[in-house]
Amino acid sequence: MNRSLRIAWTLATAKRRGGVAPDQPATLRLRVLPNDIDLAGHMNNGVYFSMADLGRIDLMIRSGWGRALLRHRVSPVVMQETMTFRTSLAPMQAYELQSVIAGWDRVSVYCEQRFVVDDQVCAQTLVRMRFLHKGKGVDTERLWPLLGIDPPPSRTPDWAKGWGDGSRLPSPREDAPAGEPPFWA
């Protein structure tokens, strides 16, 4: 199934999976399809990130955030994401994608997502999102009332609190010339 079809399926079926509270994980049951496979015969690492997008869409709809975001014309954008792989997902293998808000800081919200088979974590991702309104960031102190929720306690992992410091790129309003490698220098 093409990614666009999976997005449409996720949107159309989210309500059937039931609502979730802001501190509860949303579970999405998926299967590794033939077009998810890479040359090594398992799910492609880029597909994990695409499936994680589906999990966050599912979480936002089922938690009620999606409607509030649309009403206020606020959109989430990914600032950073990292994935740790433990075991591969094989062709046609069923798995659960569990998505939960892990915490937040002044400007961003962190979403933890796990790919699970038989109660065992196969891969895990942490995604740092920023919410924008008319191209400008919405700080979390304004975001929570906008969404109409009392946020759960922030459980942002300690290692993620300074996550952006070492890899931050200049603001889109600033110049960012592409120089010679090494790029991280």
C-alpha positions in Angstrom: 0.0 0.0 0.0 1.4 3.4 -1.0 2.2 5.9 1.8 -0.7 8.2 0.7 -3.1 5.3 0.9 -1.8 4.4 4.4 -2.3 8.0 5.5 -5.9 8.0 4.2 -6.5 4.6 5.9 -5.1 6.0 9.2 -7.3 9.1 9.0 -10.4 7.1 8.1 -10.0 4.4 10.8 -8.5 6.4 13.8 -11.9 6.9 15.5 -12.6 3.1 15.4 -9.5 2.6 17.5 -10.9 4.7 20.3 -9.8 7.9 22.1 -6.6 8.2 24.1 -5.7 10.6 26.9 -2.7 12.9 26.5 -0.5 10.7 28.6 -1.6 7.4 27.0 0.0 5.6 24.1 -1.9 5.2 20.9 -1.3 1.8 19.3 -1.5 1.3 15.6 -1.4 -2.2 14.2 0.5 -2.4 10.9 2.1 -5.0 8.6 5.4 -4.9 6.6 4.3 -4.7 3.0 6.3 -5.7 -0.1 7.0 -2.0 -1.0 8.5 -1.5 2.5 11.3 -3.9 1.9 14.9 -3.0 1.0 17.6 -5.0 -0.7 18.6 -6.7 2.6 15.1 -8.2 2.7 13.7 -6.4 5.7 11.8 -3.1 6.3 13.8 -0.2 5.0 15.1 2.2 7.6 13.4 5.2 5.8 10.0 3.4 6.0 10.3 3.3 9.8 10.2 7.1 9.8 7.3 7.1 7.4 5.4 4.7 9.6 6.3 6.8 12.7 4.5 9.7 10.8 1.4 7.6 10.7 1.6 6.9 14.4 1.8 10.6 15.2 -1.2 11.3 13.0 -3.1 8.5 14.7 -2.1 9.9 18.2 -3.2 13.4 17.3 -6.6 12.3 16.0 -7.4 9.9 18.8 -6.3 12.4 21.5 -8.4 15.1 20.0 -5.5 17.3 19.2 -5.9 17.0 15.5 -9.2 18.8 15.5 -7.9 21.6 17.7 -4.8 22.0 15.5 -6.9 22.3 12.4 -9.3 24.8 14.0 -6.5 27.0 15.1 -4.4 26.4 12.0 -1.5 25.1 13.9 0.7 22.5 12.3 3.4 20.2 13.8 6.7 20.1 12.1 9.6 17.7 12.9 12.7 19.5 14.2 14.8 16.4 15.0 14.3 12.6 15.1 16.5 9.7 16.0 15.9 6.0 15.6 17.5 3.0 17.4 17.1 -0.4 15.8 17.2 -3.6 17.7 15.8 -6.3 15.4 14.6 -6.3 11.8 11.0 -6.4 10.7 10.5 -9.1 8.0 8.2 -9.0 4.9 4.5 -9.4 5.8 5.3 -9.3 9.5 2.7 -7.8 11.7 3.8 -5.2 14.3 2.4 -2.6 16.6 3.5 1.0 16.5 3.0 2.6 19.9 3.1 6.4 20.1 3.1 8.6 23.2 4.0 12.2 24.1 7.2 11.8 26.2 7.4 15.4 27.3 8.1 18.9 26.2 10.3 21.9 26.8 9.6 25.6 26.2 9.5 25.3 22.4 9.0 21.7 21.5 7.1 18.5 22.2 8.8 15.1 22.2 7.0 12.0 20.9 8.4 8.5 21.7 7.4 5.7 19.4 8.1 2.0 19.5 7.8 -0.7 16.9 6.8 -3.8 18.9 6.4 -7.5 18.0 5.3 -10.1 20.6 5.8 -7.5 23.4 9.4 -7.0 22.3 10.7 -3.6 21.1 12.3 -3.9 17.6 13.0 -0.2 17.1 12.4 3.0 19.0 12.3 6.6 17.9 12.2 9.9 19.6 10.8 12.8 17.6 11.1 16.5 18.6 8.3 18.6 17.1 7.7 22.3 16.9 4.2 23.7 16.4 3.7 26.6 13.9 1.0 29.1 13.4 1.3 31.3 10.3 5.0 30.3 10.0 5.8 31.3 13.6 6.5 29.0 16.5 3.9 28.4 19.2 5.6 27.9 22.6 4.2 25.1 24.7 2.8 27.4 27.3 0.4 28.7 24.6 0.0 25.3 22.9 -1.6 23.4 25.7 -4.4 25.9 26.3 -4.9 26.1 22.5 -5.4 22.4 22.4 -7.7 22.6 25.4 -5.8 20.1 27.6 -3.9 19.9 30.8 -0.6 18.4 29.7 0.7 15.2 31.4 3.9 15.5 33.3 6.9 15.9 31.0 9.1 12.8 31.0 11.6 14.1 28.4 14.7 11.8 28.6 17.7 13.6 30.1 19.8 13.0 27.1 17.3 14.7 24.8 17.1 18.0 26.8 20.2 19.3 25.1 19.7 17.3 22.0 19.6 20.2 19.5 22.6 22.0 20.8 25.2 20.1 18.9 23.4 19.7 15.6 21.3 22.9 15.3 21.1 24.5 11.9 20.6 28.2 11.5 17.1 29.6 11.4 15.4 29.6 8.0 15.6 33.4 8.1 19.4 33.2 8.3 22.0 32.4 5.8 23.2 28.7 5.8 25.8 28.3 3.0 26.8 24.8 2.1 30.5 24.5 2.6 33.1 21.8 2.1 33.0 18.6 4.1 33.2 17.6 6.8 29.7 19.1 7.3 29.6 18.9 11.1 32.8 20.8 11.6 
